[in-house]
Amino acid sequence: MSDAHVLVLTALESEEYMIRGLDLGADDFLVKPVSRRALLARIRALLRRASPAENVPTGYSDGIVTLNFLTHEAEIRGEPVSLRPTEFRLLAFLSENQERVVGHKEILEKVWGDPFGSLDSLKWYIHSLRGRLEEDVSKPQFIVTVPGVGYRYRLSGPELSSPPETGESEG
């Protein structure tokens, strides 16, 4: 569910616990007591294998929606808006997959983390976002329903004056 590296530091020294931890996705496993130097060396090794930060987008802007992924700040039509954490993640996910139909199951897995989401909660959050984005929620232009499949974030409307920006946001 994440690209973060995981180091397990535990007092459980059984080989069974180590194997289970690694099989569940841990990148390294240390049993206490461990020296500070050894712990820091393991952390440095994990960081060396990490993806460079410049490959990760830090923001999104399309002329209507501006999102700062680092600070979880959002603007709609240039005005700051307060989005619930799930609203922010949902809007970010849809905008990152713009112009592509994203299925209900994929959204629930990526935004909620299965099994925590439901189709009803997804519909509620879509309705909430449309209330903030759309001029007329009965005729959505930006978050479009594809019946029986999912949703698509579509760039349209006369207000768009510049092409979408998917790279890093300004600092």
Beta strands, then each sheet from edge to edge (+ up, - down):
strand 1: 7-10
strand 2: 28-31
strand 3: 59-61
strand 4: 65-68
strand 5: 73-76
strand 6: 79-81
strand 7: 102-103
strand 8: 143-146
strand 9: 150-153
sheet 1: 1+ 2+
sheet 2: 3+ 4- 5+ 6-
sheet 3: 7+ 9- 8+
end
